[in-house]
Amino acid sequence: MGSNPMGLIVALDSPDRGFEDLVEELCGIVDGFKLGLPLLVGRGPVYTAALRSRCHEGVWIADLKLADIGHVMKLTTSLVVDYVDAVIAHGFIGVRGALGELKEFLERRGKKLVVVASMSHPGAEEVYDKALPLILDAMEKLGPWGVVAPATRPHVIESIRERLGPRVAIMSPGVGAQGAEPGAALCAGADYEIVGRLIVSSPDPRSAALAIRDAQGRRLASCRRG
């Protein structure tokens, strides 16, 4: 990891619309799709299968934001694990009896674990960022495939990359509606930027995604020159 120059993952969250056509339109343009809890609950886990039938490329992530004991997280994950490549859980719950069990369960199914190290909203500074050193201690023991870190606070991404090195995929939400600019998280060391409303709410999602790709490239070229 740490080598993807311009990763773009689209967040699909709303349960009030169908995303089949959008997924087909963006297939091959973006690097994957993150399916939010409202969509998974509102449409049902098997809806993911309908979406994947429109695009077999990229990484598909169930954003369950799990935060429970291992037994319960495995039961929850079992509802969607056949339809996705990776599952997101919170980092503050620890490894023993929780994330460690979940990772083992996912690896037996050939799937990946992504752990939230911090979030993109301002309130994350109140608790999550303060706990980041402890969370990173746990991540060093756990060795997840991916970590979620906020595009809205690039210094958090930088600290995670410095601590965990290139072996982890860093995914960064907060681009667009929450204020981060395309490419900023990539410049800080992220592998993927997660973008939702800026693409999904656009009257022309394909053009919006291509524009973000272009902006990512220009931002990366600029920061590398610097």
Order of alpha helices (4+ residues) and beta strands (2+ residues): beta-alpha-beta-alpha-alpha-beta-alpha-beta-alpha-beta-alpha-beta-alpha-beta-alpha-beta-alpha-alpha
